[in-house]
């Protein structure tokens, strides 16, 4: 799978971040390519966009749904959900019904894309989600820029914000308690 080819760049990035004195490293792609491997090779906290969004969603509702605009990602997301032990907390992972070029157009004219996002989110809600995770950072940015943090009565996670806060939390815990990644 193509994600495995990308994993090496994130592992190398984590090594460089630690070497250059950074306090944490964030993998800012929803598939979390190389997350496990990056954590294994550095002592600084390494967080993933997908995992951080999912863990945050678990604090805001009973079940989350993940929406992607890359059609092949829902299967990979489902694999990650299982690997993170969150299968019972995930209602569904599905394609949004629009593509990357649609998201790019949405920055110039957001209303039509936001309406399409809400329609797709409502399908996830019908599947049992009570928290929505917009997959892929460009969609996340577009929604955040336009103040979209709920669809009907369900929160929409700012996955970028959740990832940054997760990294900050782990750095704070390390500084205050000395906790470091498991090496078991």
Secondary structure, DSSP 8 states (H G I E B T S, - for coil): -HHHHHHHHHHHHHHHHHHTT-SEEEE-STT-TTHHHHHHH-SSEEEEHHHHHHHHHHHH-S-EEEEESSTTHHHHHHHHHHHTT-GGGEEEEEE-S--HHHHHHHHHSHHHHHHHHHHHHHHHHHTT-SEEEE-SHHHHHHHHHTT--EETTEEEE-HHHHHHHHHHHHHHHHHHH-------
